[in-house]
Amino acid sequence: MTTRLRDTDVYGHMNNVVYNEYFDTAVNQTLIELGVLDLRASDVIGLVVHSQTSYFRPVAFPDTVVVGVRVGRLGRTSVTYEYALFRGDDDSAAAQGSFTHAYVDRASNQPVELPQALRGALEPLLRASAN
């Protein structure tokens, strides 16, 4: 992804709120690519119930960034995603953190167990986090 001019705050670096937009986009893009999320039609959706981020280096416009995503915890009704944002070709993360999706029925907004297709798609990402 490429940062946008509007991402930069008065201090000349990317505003902390924007990092969360990138993280949310990366997780949802991963779910779409895995075939387990249709933004308009999925009966079960994930709602962010907790998030945290640590910042290590500034990012600015027009930096190119890469976000890595893995699964930190695969629960019965929730998933904790972990992510790191890298600037350009840097080997060290500019920021990293996690957020937890609680999965709910879209119509009722009530908690549901993770669908088997979702669990199956995420298990390889969980194993990757143990390495």
Backbone hydrogen bonds in HBPLUS format (Angstrom, degrees):
<---DONOR---> <-ACCEPTOR-->    atom                        ^
c    i                          cat <-CA-CA->   ^        H-A-AA   ^      H-
h    n   atom  resd res      DA  || num        DHA   H-A  angle D-A-AA Bond
n    s   type  num  typ     dist DA aas  dist angle  dist       angle   num
A0065-VAL N   A0001-MET O   2.72 MM  64  5.34 166.4  1.74 159.4 164.3     1
A0003-THR N   A0063-ASP O   2.90 MM  60  5.62 173.0  1.90 173.2 175.6     2
A0007-ASP N   A0004-ARG O   2.91 MM   3  5.26 154.4  1.97 111.2 119.7     3
A0008-THR N   A0005-LEU O   3.20 MM   3  5.87 164.1  2.23 119.0 123.2     4
A0015-ASN N   A0007-ASP O   2.96 MM   8  6.15 162.7  1.99 173.7 168.0     5
A0009-ASP N   A0013-HIS O   2.87 MM   4  5.79 169.4  1.88 150.1 148.5     6
A0012-GLY N   A0009-ASP O   2.93 MM   3  5.50 167.0  1.94 122.1 125.6     7
A0014-MET N   A0059-VAL O   2.49 MM  45  5.37 163.8  1.52 163.8 162.5     8
A0018-VAL N   A0015-ASN O   2.97 MM   3  5.53 134.8  2.18 115.0 126.2     9
A0021-GLU N   A0018-VAL O   2.95 MM   3  4.97 122.7  2.29  96.9 112.4    10
A0022-TYR N   A0018-VAL O   3.04 MM   4  6.44 156.6  2.09 156.4 162.0    11
A0023-PHE N   A0019-TYR O   2.90 MM   4  6.25 158.6  1.95 152.3 158.9    12
A0024-ASP N   A0020-ASN O   2.89 MM   4  5.97 164.0  1.92 145.3 149.7    13
A0025-THR N   A0021-GLU O   2.93 MM   4  6.07 159.1  1.97 145.8 152.0    14
A0026-ALA N   A0022-TYR O   2.87 MM   4  6.07 160.9  1.90 150.6 155.8    15
A0027-VAL N   A0023-PHE O   2.99 MM   4  6.23 164.5  2.02 155.0 158.1    16
A0028-ASN N   A0024-ASP O   3.01 MM   4  6.14 171.8  2.02 151.9 154.5    17
A0029-GLN N   A0025-THR O   2.79 MM   4  5.83 156.1  1.85 150.4 157.8    18
A0030-THR N   A0026-ALA O   2.99 MM   4  6.09 153.1  2.06 140.6 147.8    19
A0031-LEU N   A0027-VAL O   2.99 MM   4  6.33 158.1  2.04 151.2 156.8    20
A0032-ILE N   A0028-ASN O   2.91 MM   4  6.14 153.9  1.98 146.7 153.9    21
A0033-GLU N   A0029-GLN O   2.85 MM   4  6.06 165.4  1.87 152.0 156.0    22
A0034-LEU N   A0030-THR O   2.89 MM   4  6.11 143.3  2.03 145.5 155.9    23
A0036-VAL N   A0031-LEU O   3.04 MM   5  5.53 158.8  2.08 166.6 162.2    24
A0035-GLY N   A0032-ILE O   2.93 MM   3  5.07 151.3  2.01 104.2 113.5    25
A0041-ALA N   A0038-ASP O   3.12 MM   3  5.35 129.9  2.38 104.2 117.7    26
A0042-SER N   A0038-ASP O   2.97 MM   4  5.07 167.2  1.99 146.9 144.4    27
A0106-ARG N   A0043-ASP O   2.65 MM  63  5.33 178.3  1.65 159.8 159.5    28
A0045-ILE N   A0104-VAL O   2.95 MM  59  5.60 158.2  1.99 159.6 164.2    29
A0104-VAL N   A0045-ILE O   2.89 MM  59  5.60 161.7  1.92 162.4 165.9    30
A0047-LEU N   A0102-ALA O   2.91 MM  55  5.30 166.2  1.93 141.2 144.3    31
A0102-ALA N   A0047-LEU O   2.85 MM  55  5.30 161.3  1.89 150.1 149.4    32
A0049-VAL N   A0100-THR O   2.88 MM  51  5.79 162.2  1.91 164.8 170.2    33
A0100-THR N   A0050-HIS O   2.86 MM  50  5.28 152.8  1.93 144.6 151.1    34
A0052-GLN N   A0098-SER O   2.93 MM  46  5.61 149.3  2.02 164.6 167.0    35
A0098-SER N   A0052-GLN O   2.95 MM  46  5.61 153.5  2.02 152.2 159.3    36
A0054-SER N   A0096-GLN O   2.75 MM  42  5.48 166.0  1.77 165.0 168.9    37
A0096-GLN N   A0054-SER O   2.98 MM  42  5.48 154.2  2.04 149.6 157.8    38
A0056-PHE N   A0094-ALA O   2.69 MM  38  4.99 170.3  1.70 149.8 148.1    39
A0057-ARG N   A0094-ALA O   3.15 MM  37  4.55 160.0  2.19 123.7 125.1    40
A0063-ASP N   A0060-ALA O   2.87 MM   3  5.71 158.2  1.91 134.7 139.2    41
A0088-GLY N   A0064-THR O   2.63 MM  24  5.15 171.5  1.63 162.1 162.0    42
A0066-VAL N   A0086-PHE O   2.88 MM  20  5.18 154.7  1.95 145.9 154.2    43
A0086-PHE N   A0066-VAL O   2.77 MM  20  5.18 168.1  1.79 158.7 162.9    44
A0068-GLY N   A0084-ALA O   2.89 MM  16  5.32 156.9  1.95 156.1 160.9    45
A0084-ALA N   A0068-GLY O   3.08 MM  16  5.32 145.2  2.20 139.5 147.2    46
A0070-ARG N   A0082-GLU O   2.92 MM  12  5.33 155.4  1.99 155.4 157.7    47
A0082-GLU N   A0070-ARG O   2.83 MM  12  5.33 170.4  1.83 150.8 154.2    48
A0072-GLY N   A0080-THR O   2.76 MM   8  5.40 152.0  1.84 151.4 159.8    49
A0073-ARG N   A0080-THR O   3.32 MM   7  4.97 154.8  2.38 133.5 133.6    50
A0080-THR N   A0073-ARG O   2.87 MM   7  4.97 164.9  1.90 143.7 148.7    51
A0075-GLY N   A0078-SER O   2.78 MM   3  5.03 146.7  1.89 157.4 165.5    52
A0114-LEU N   A0076-ARG O   2.92 MM  38  6.12 156.6  1.98 159.9 159.6    53
A0103-TYR N   A0077-THR O   2.87 MM  26  5.63 176.1  1.87 167.2 168.0    54
A0079-VAL N   A0101-HIS O   2.98 MM  22  5.36 152.5  2.06 147.7 156.6    55
A0101-HIS N   A0079-VAL O   2.83 MM  22  5.36 159.7  1.87 163.2 162.6    56
A0081-TYR N   A0099-PHE O   2.84 MM  18  5.52 158.3  1.88 172.7 165.2    57
A0099-PHE N   A0081-TYR O   3.00 MM  18  5.52 148.4  2.10 146.8 156.5    58
A0083-TYR N   A0097-GLY O   2.97 MM  14  5.59 160.8  2.01 146.8 148.2    59
A0097-GLY N   A0083-TYR O   2.98 MM  14  5.59 157.7  2.03 150.7 154.0    60
A0085-LEU N   A0095-ALA O   2.80 MM  10  5.28 167.0  1.81 153.6 156.6    61
A0094-ALA N   A0085-LEU O   2.74 MM   9  5.73 154.9  1.80 159.1 167.8    62
A0090-ASP N   A0087-ARG O   2.93 MM   3  5.66 162.3  1.96 147.6 150.3    63
A0112-VAL N   A0103-TYR O   3.03 MM   9  5.93 155.2  2.09 140.6 139.2    64
A0105-ASP N   A0110-GLN O   2.83 MM   5  5.51 155.5  1.89 153.2 156.3    65
A0109-ASN N   A0105-ASP O   2.68 MM   4  5.10 145.2  1.80 151.3 158.6    66
A0118-LEU N   A0115-PRO O   3.04 MM   3  5.33 118.6  2.44 104.4 118.8    67
A0119-ARG N   A0115-PRO O   2.98 MM   4  6.30 168.8  1.99 161.8 164.7    68
A0120-GLY N   A0116-GLN O   2.85 MM   4  5.98 164.5  1.88 150.9 155.5    69
A0121-ALA N   A0117-ALA O   3.00 MM   4  6.14 149.5  2.09 140.6 148.6    70
A0122-LEU N   A0118-LEU O   2.97 MM   4  6.17 146.7  2.08 151.4 160.4    71
A0123-GLU N   A0119-ARG O   2.99 MM   4  6.07 142.2  2.13 152.1 160.6    72
A0125-LEU N   A0122-LEU O   2.92 MM   3  5.28 126.6  2.21 110.0 124.5    73
A0126-LEU N   A0122-LEU O   3.11 MM   4  6.45 139.4  2.28 149.7 161.7    74
A0126-LEU N   A0123-GLU O   3.09 MM   3  5.01 128.5  2.37  96.2 110.0    75
A0127-ARG N   A0123-GLU O   3.03 MM   4  6.36 161.5  2.07 157.3 161.0    76
A0128-ALA N   A0124-PRO O   3.09 MM   4  6.22 148.9  2.19 136.5 144.8    77
A0129-SER N   A0126-LEU O   3.04 MM   3  5.23 131.1  2.29  99.6 112.5    78
A0130-ALA N   A0127-ARG O   3.09 MM   3  5.33 147.2  2.21 104.1 113.7    79
A0131-ASN N   A0128-ALA O   3.37 MM   3  5.61 158.1  2.43 103.8 110.0    80
